[in-house]
Structure formats: C-alpha cells, structure tokens
Amino acid sequence: MEGKELMRKGKVKEVYDLGNGMLEFLFTDNISVFDKIIPTSIRHKG
C-alpha cells in the first residue's frame, strides 16, 4: 500500500504504520485454521 509502512503480515491480516502512532489493519478474506489457509471462502468475511 503506497505511503504506508508494512509492519507485519500474517495469513489473515496485514498491519501498516501510518505514522503519528496510528496503525491500519487490513483484513483479507482468507481463513486460517490450525495455522493452515482454508481454500473455501466465506462470503462477506473480509
């Protein structure tokens, strides 16, 4: 994401530093169960 520093990236979400002590969480439609990505999607999850 342009202009934002990626702090952490996981299987389900990413965390960006916006500066001034602010963070932005980006949630995906991925589902992780027991540390595995599930290939089936759940509509409107993200």
PyMOL Python script that loads the backbone (N, CA, C, O; Angstrom):
from pymol import cmd

cmd.read_pdbstr("""\
ATOM      1  N   MET A   1       0.850  -1.167   0.000  1.00  0.00           N
ATOM      2  CA  MET A   1       0.000   0.000   0.000  1.00  0.00           C
ATOM      3  C   MET A   1       0.900   1.236   0.000  1.00  0.00           C
ATOM      4  O   MET A   1       1.788   1.373   0.842  1.00  0.00           O
ATOM      5  N   GLU A   2       0.668   2.086  -0.910  1.00  0.00           N
ATOM      6  CA  GLU A   2       1.533   3.239  -1.133  1.00  0.00           C
ATOM      7  C   GLU A   2       1.490   4.230   0.030  1.00  0.00           C
ATOM      8  O   GLU A   2       0.416   4.579   0.521  1.00  0.00           O
ATOM      9  N   GLY A   3       2.680   4.682   0.466  1.00  0.00           N
ATOM     10  CA  GLY A   3       2.769   5.675   1.525  1.00  0.00           C
ATOM     11  C   GLY A   3       2.612   5.122   2.928  1.00  0.00           C
ATOM     12  O   GLY A   3       2.575   5.886   3.893  1.00  0.00           O
ATOM     13  N   LYS A   4       2.519   3.821   3.057  1.00  0.00           N
ATOM     14  CA  LYS A   4       2.352   3.190   4.363  1.00  0.00           C
ATOM     15  C   LYS A   4       3.453   2.157   4.546  1.00  0.00           C
ATOM     16  O   LYS A   4       3.855   1.492   3.591  1.00  0.00           O
ATOM     17  N   GLU A   5       3.935   2.026   5.763  1.00  0.00           N
ATOM     18  CA  GLU A   5       4.991   1.063   6.055  1.00  0.00           C
ATOM     19  C   GLU A   5       4.374  -0.222   6.592  1.00  0.00           C
ATOM     20  O   GLU A   5       3.680  -0.212   7.608  1.00  0.00           O
ATOM     21  N   LEU A   6       4.636  -1.334   5.895  1.00  0.00           N
ATOM     22  CA  LEU A   6       4.144  -2.637   6.336  1.00  0.00           C
ATOM     23  C   LEU A   6       4.920  -3.050   7.577  1.00  0.00           C
ATOM     24  O   LEU A   6       6.143  -3.184   7.533  1.00  0.00           O
ATOM     25  N   MET A   7       4.210  -3.253   8.683  1.00  0.00           N
ATOM     26  CA  MET A   7       4.855  -3.663   9.928  1.00  0.00           C
ATOM     27  C   MET A   7       4.847  -5.179  10.074  1.00  0.00           C
ATOM     28  O   MET A   7       5.869  -5.784  10.398  1.00  0.00           O
ATOM     29  N   ARG A   8       3.703  -5.782   9.837  1.00  0.00           N
ATOM     30  CA  ARG A   8       3.558  -7.235   9.974  1.00  0.00           C
ATOM     31  C   ARG A   8       2.586  -7.750   8.925  1.00  0.00           C
ATOM     32  O   ARG A   8       1.630  -7.074   8.544  1.00  0.00           O
ATOM     33  N   LYS A   9       2.859  -8.972   8.470  1.00  0.00           N
ATOM     34  CA  LYS A   9       1.970  -9.615   7.506  1.00  0.00           C
ATOM     35  C   LYS A   9       1.748 -11.048   7.956  1.00  0.00           C
ATOM     36  O   LYS A   9       2.696 -11.812   8.136  1.00  0.00           O
ATOM     37  N   GLY A  10       0.486 -11.398   8.135  1.00  0.00           N
ATOM     38  CA  GLY A  10       0.139 -12.750   8.541  1.00  0.00           C
ATOM     39  C   GLY A  10      -0.681 -13.430   7.462  1.00  0.00           C
ATOM     40  O   GLY A  10      -0.762 -12.950   6.332  1.00  0.00           O
ATOM     41  N   LYS A  11      -1.283 -14.545   7.818  1.00  0.00           N
ATOM     42  CA  LYS A  11      -2.084 -15.302   6.860  1.00  0.00           C
ATOM     43  C   LYS A  11      -3.445 -14.655   6.617  1.00  0.00           C
ATOM     44  O   LYS A  11      -4.050 -14.859   5.565  1.00  0.00           O
ATOM     45  N   VAL A  12      -3.932 -13.875   7.585  1.00  0.00           N
ATOM     46  CA  VAL A  12      -5.280 -13.323   7.503  1.00  0.00           C
ATOM     47  C   VAL A  12      -5.292 -11.795   7.476  1.00  0.00           C
ATOM     48  O   VAL A  12      -6.229 -11.206   6.937  1.00  0.00           O
ATOM     49  N   LYS A  13      -4.279 -11.136   8.043  1.00  0.00           N
ATOM     50  CA  LYS A  13      -4.289  -9.669   8.064  1.00  0.00           C
ATOM     51  C   LYS A  13      -2.887  -9.097   7.926  1.00  0.00           C
ATOM     52  O   LYS A  13      -1.886  -9.783   8.130  1.00  0.00           O
ATOM     53  N   GLU A  14      -2.849  -7.808   7.569  1.00  0.00           N
ATOM     54  CA  GLU A  14      -1.608  -7.056   7.467  1.00  0.00           C
ATOM     55  C   GLU A  14      -1.748  -5.820   8.348  1.00  0.00           C
ATOM     56  O   GLU A  14      -2.841  -5.272   8.490  1.00  0.00           O
ATOM     57  N   VAL A  15      -0.632  -5.383   8.939  1.00  0.00           N
ATOM     58  CA  VAL A  15      -0.638  -4.200   9.797  1.00  0.00           C
ATOM     59  C   VAL A  15       0.317  -3.175   9.198  1.00  0.00           C
ATOM     60  O   VAL A  15       1.484  -3.470   8.938  1.00  0.00           O
ATOM     61  N   TYR A  16      -0.199  -1.957   8.983  1.00  0.00           N
ATOM     62  CA  TYR A  16       0.584  -0.871   8.406  1.00  0.00           C
ATOM     63  C   TYR A  16       0.738   0.247   9.423  1.00  0.00           C
ATOM     64  O   TYR A  16      -0.185   0.541  10.183  1.00  0.00           O
ATOM     65  N   ASP A  17       1.931   0.877   9.432  1.00  0.00           N
ATOM     66  CA  ASP A  17       2.195   2.045  10.269  1.00  0.00           C
ATOM     67  C   ASP A  17       1.887   3.290   9.450  1.00  0.00           C
ATOM     68  O   ASP A  17       2.502   3.517   8.408  1.00  0.00           O
ATOM     69  N   LEU A  18       0.940   4.096   9.916  1.00  0.00           N
ATOM     70  CA  LEU A  18       0.550   5.319   9.222  1.00  0.00           C
ATOM     71  C   LEU A  18       1.309   6.534   9.739  1.00  0.00           C
ATOM     72  O   LEU A  18       1.166   7.630   9.195  1.00  0.00           O
ATOM     73  N   GLY A  19       2.106   6.354  10.775  1.00  0.00           N
ATOM     74  CA  GLY A  19       2.799   7.474  11.408  1.00  0.00           C
ATOM     75  C   GLY A  19       1.939   8.079  12.505  1.00  0.00           C
ATOM     76  O   GLY A  19       0.758   7.753  12.620  1.00  0.00           O
ATOM     77  N   ASN A  20       2.520   8.953  13.306  1.00  0.00           N
ATOM     78  CA  ASN A  20       1.809   9.619  14.413  1.00  0.00           C
ATOM     79  C   ASN A  20       1.156   8.627  15.369  1.00  0.00           C
ATOM     80  O   ASN A  20       0.122   8.935  15.962  1.00  0.00           O
ATOM     81  N   GLY A  21       1.746   7.435  15.528  1.00  0.00           N
ATOM     82  CA  GLY A  21       1.204   6.439  16.450  1.00  0.00           C
ATOM     83  C   GLY A  21      -0.050   5.745  15.958  1.00  0.00           C
ATOM     84  O   GLY A  21      -0.729   5.077  16.737  1.00  0.00           O
ATOM     85  N   MET A  22      -0.372   5.890  14.675  1.00  0.00           N
ATOM     86  CA  MET A  22      -1.583   5.277  14.124  1.00  0.00           C
ATOM     87  C   MET A  22      -1.236   4.028  13.322  1.00  0.00           C
ATOM     88  O   MET A  22      -0.235   3.991  12.607  1.00  0.00           O
ATOM     89  N   LEU A  23      -2.080   3.006  13.453  1.00  0.00           N
ATOM     90  CA  LEU A  23      -1.927   1.760  12.711  1.00  0.00           C
ATOM     91  C   LEU A  23      -3.172   1.519  11.868  1.00  0.00           C
ATOM     92  O   LEU A  23      -4.270   1.959  12.212  1.00  0.00           O
ATOM     93  N   GLU A  24      -2.979   0.810  10.754  1.00  0.00           N
ATOM     94  CA  GLU A  24      -4.109   0.404   9.920  1.00  0.00           C
ATOM     95  C   GLU A  24      -4.054  -1.106   9.768  1.00  0.00           C
ATOM     96  O   GLU A  24      -3.012  -1.663   9.423  1.00  0.00           O
ATOM     97  N   PHE A  25      -5.176  -1.771  10.024  1.00  0.00           N
ATOM     98  CA  PHE A  25      -5.281  -3.212   9.878  1.00  0.00           C
ATOM     99  C   PHE A  25      -6.032  -3.509   8.588  1.00  0.00           C
ATOM    100  O   PHE A  25      -7.124  -2.986   8.364  1.00  0.00           O
ATOM    101  N   LEU A  26      -5.451  -4.343   7.747  1.00  0.00           N
ATOM    102  CA  LEU A  26      -6.091  -4.762   6.503  1.00  0.00           C
ATOM    103  C   LEU A  26      -6.432  -6.240   6.641  1.00  0.00           C
ATOM    104  O   LEU A  26      -5.540  -7.086   6.710  1.00  0.00           O
ATOM    105  N   PHE A  27      -7.719  -6.545   6.681  1.00  0.00           N
ATOM    106  CA  PHE A  27      -8.175  -7.922   6.826  1.00  0.00           C
ATOM    107  C   PHE A  27      -8.520  -8.484   5.453  1.00  0.00           C
ATOM    108  O   PHE A  27      -9.150  -7.810   4.637  1.00  0.00           O
ATOM    109  N   THR A  28      -8.106  -9.716   5.205  1.00  0.00           N
ATOM    110  CA  THR A  28      -8.367 -10.374   3.930  1.00  0.00           C
ATOM    111  C   THR A  28      -9.565 -11.313   4.073  1.00  0.00           C
ATOM    112  O   THR A  28     -10.139 -11.442   5.155  1.00  0.00           O
ATOM    113  N   ASP A  29      -9.930 -11.956   2.986  1.00  0.00           N
ATOM    114  CA  ASP A  29     -10.986 -12.967   3.015  1.00  0.00           C
ATOM    115  C   ASP A  29     -10.429 -14.354   3.322  1.00  0.00           C
ATOM    116  O   ASP A  29     -11.174 -15.334   3.308  1.00  0.00           O
ATOM    117  N   ASN A  30      -9.136 -14.450   3.597  1.00  0.00           N
ATOM    118  CA  ASN A  30      -8.524 -15.742   3.921  1.00  0.00           C
ATOM    119  C   ASN A  30      -9.006 -16.234   5.278  1.00  0.00           C
ATOM    120  O   ASN A  30      -9.343 -15.443   6.159  1.00  0.00           O
ATOM    121  N   ILE A  31      -9.033 -17.548   5.430  1.00  0.00           N
ATOM    122  CA  ILE A  31      -9.415 -18.186   6.682  1.00  0.00           C
ATOM    123  C   ILE A  31      -8.263 -19.084   7.091  1.00  0.00           C
ATOM    124  O   ILE A  31      -7.793 -19.894   6.292  1.00  0.00           O
ATOM    125  N   SER A  32      -7.805 -18.950   8.321  1.00  0.00           N
ATOM    126  CA  SER A  32      -6.707 -19.761   8.822  1.00  0.00           C
ATOM    127  C   SER A  32      -7.202 -20.599   9.993  1.00  0.00           C
ATOM    128  O   SER A  32      -7.736 -20.068  10.967  1.00  0.00           O
ATOM    129  N   VAL A  33      -7.019 -21.916   9.890  1.00  0.00           N
ATOM    130  CA  VAL A  33      -7.399 -22.831  10.955  1.00  0.00           C
ATOM    131  C   VAL A  33      -6.202 -23.723  11.238  1.00  0.00           C
ATOM    132  O   VAL A  33      -5.668 -24.353  10.326  1.00  0.00           O
ATOM    133  N   PHE A  34      -5.782 -23.780  12.478  1.00  0.00           N
ATOM    134  CA  PHE A  34      -4.614 -24.558  12.879  1.00  0.00           C
ATOM    135  C   PHE A  34      -3.411 -24.230  12.003  1.00  0.00           C
ATOM    136  O   PHE A  34      -2.680 -25.120  11.569  1.00  0.00           O
ATOM    137  N   ASP A  35      -3.216 -22.918  11.746  1.00  0.00           N
ATOM    138  CA  ASP A  35      -2.072 -22.389  11.001  1.00  0.00           C
ATOM    139  C   ASP A  35      -2.056 -22.809   9.530  1.00  0.00           C
ATOM    140  O   ASP A  35      -0.996 -22.807   8.903  1.00  0.00           O
ATOM    141  N   LYS A  36      -3.205 -23.166   8.974  1.00  0.00           N
ATOM    142  CA  LYS A  36      -3.340 -23.525   7.555  1.00  0.00           C
ATOM    143  C   LYS A  36      -4.394 -22.621   6.920  1.00  0.00           C
ATOM    144  O   LYS A  36      -5.411 -22.312   7.540  1.00  0.00           O
ATOM    145  N   ILE A  37      -4.143 -22.200   5.681  1.00  0.00           N
ATOM    146  CA  ILE A  37      -5.130 -21.413   4.939  1.00  0.00           C
ATOM    147  C   ILE A  37      -6.180 -22.354   4.366  1.00  0.00           C
ATOM    148  O   ILE A  37      -5.836 -23.339   3.711  1.00  0.00           O
ATOM    149  N   ILE A  38      -7.446 -22.065   4.602  1.00  0.00           N
ATOM    150  CA  ILE A  38      -8.556 -22.869   4.093  1.00  0.00           C
ATOM    151  C   ILE A  38      -8.922 -22.349   2.699  1.00  0.00           C
ATOM    152  O   ILE A  38      -9.159 -21.151   2.539  1.00  0.00           O
ATOM    153  N   PRO A  39      -8.972 -23.232   1.678  1.00  0.00           N
ATOM    154  CA  PRO A  39      -9.232 -22.771   0.309  1.00  0.00           C
ATOM    155  C   PRO A  39     -10.666 -22.311   0.049  1.00  0.00           C
ATOM    156  O   PRO A  39     -10.909 -21.589  -0.918  1.00  0.00           O
ATOM    157  N   THR A  40     -11.612 -22.710   0.883  1.00  0.00           N
ATOM    158  CA  THR A  40     -13.006 -22.322   0.704  1.00  0.00           C
ATOM    159  C   THR A  40     -13.225 -20.930   1.278  1.00  0.00           C
ATOM    160  O   THR A  40     -12.753 -20.621   2.372  1.00  0.00           O
ATOM    161  N   SER A  41     -13.936 -20.099   0.546  1.00  0.00           N
ATOM    162  CA  SER A  41     -14.161 -18.735   1.032  1.00  0.00           C
ATOM    163  C   SER A  41     -15.498 -18.625   1.752  1.00  0.00           C
ATOM    164  O   SER A  41     -16.423 -19.400   1.508  1.00  0.00           O
ATOM    165  N   ILE A  42     -15.575 -17.647   2.640  1.00  0.00           N
ATOM    166  CA  ILE A  42     -16.823 -17.289   3.305  1.00  0.00           C
ATOM    167  C   ILE A  42     -17.190 -15.906   2.796  1.00  0.00           C
ATOM    168  O   ILE A  42     -16.461 -14.942   3.030  1.00  0.00           O
ATOM    169  N   ARG A  43     -18.302 -15.805   2.110  1.00  0.00           N
ATOM    170  CA  ARG A  43     -18.699 -14.529   1.516  1.00  0.00           C
ATOM    171  C   ARG A  43     -18.854 -13.453   2.582  1.00  0.00           C
ATOM    172  O   ARG A  43     -19.374 -13.702   3.670  1.00  0.00           O
ATOM    173  N   HIS A  44     -18.398 -12.266   2.251  1.00  0.00           N
ATOM    174  CA  HIS A  44     -18.524 -11.076   3.092  1.00  0.00           C
ATOM    175  C   HIS A  44     -17.750 -11.178   4.408  1.00  0.00           C
ATOM    176  O   HIS A  44     -18.030 -10.424   5.340  1.00  0.00           O
ATOM    177  N   LYS A  45     -16.777 -12.100   4.501  1.00  0.00           N
ATOM    178  CA  LYS A  45     -15.989 -12.226   5.719  1.00  0.00           C
ATOM    179  C   LYS A  45     -15.104 -11.011   5.920  1.00  0.00           C
ATOM    180  O   LYS A  45     -15.061 -10.455   7.017  1.00  0.00           O
ATOM    181  N   GLY A  46     -14.383 -10.580   4.864  1.00  0.00           N
ATOM    182  CA  GLY A  46     -13.384  -9.517   4.959  1.00  0.00           C
ATOM    183  C   GLY A  46     -13.980  -8.216   5.247  1.00  0.00           C
ATOM    184  O   GLY A  46     -13.265  -7.220   5.357  1.00  0.00           O
TER     185      GLY A  46
END
""", "prot")
cmd.dss("prot")
cmd.show_as("cartoon", "prot")
cmd.util.cbc("prot")
cmd.orient("prot")
